[in-house]
Amino acid sequence: MSALQVSVAADAPHVTSDSMIVWLNGTHGAGKTTTSALVRPLIPDSRVFDAEKIGETLMDITPGLPETDNFQHWPPWRPLVVETARRVLDYTGGILVMPMTVLVERYWREISSGFAQHAIPVRHFVLHADQDTLRARIEGEHAVPSPFRLRYLGPYAEAARTWLHAEAEVVDTTHLMPAQVALRIAEAVNG
């Protein structure tokens, strides 16, 4: 095989009917990052892709983009998440496990419709816990609790009440260990 044939073969699309996104939503303290690391080995041919890295890339642009308290408000973030995930799946196939809080319904619609336009199925899970549990988890993470993380407890409760829980498979993490949460999600995805 020539170098050109190897290069073309390496770049060939791998998207299969088994490709999908497993989106882990929920507010800070729900266990998305921990669960994504635990669920990945339980779902064959899966990888973890944290869409927060796209936000961090946008934050590194100099001079900076317009001031905001959340990179999700920047219009490029949402289509870049879709396009990056699509390109990764085109390259690798399989399943992307994506731990990322999205509490603005319009943003979720933009992301999920972007995946639908590319015929990429999404299993959307919300890792839920009651407000007291979430607050205790956030306050227990560091000696000085993150005001940023605490600020999202109210918006999460509102999103859960108005649209988010209706759009996803809800996994109540209040009394579960992270490994139990990961197992529930893997069993749902693996069928």
Secondary structure, 3 states (H helix, E strand, C coil): CCHHHHHHHHHCCCCCCCCEEEEEECCCCCCHHHHHHHHHHHCCCEEECCCHHHHHHHHCCCCCCCCCCCHHHCCCHHHHHHHHHHHHHHHHCCEEEEECCCCCHHHHHHHHHHHHHCCCCEEEEEEECCHHHHHHHHHHHCCCCCHHHHHCHHHHHHHHHHCHHHHCEEEECCCCCHHHHHHHHHHHHHC
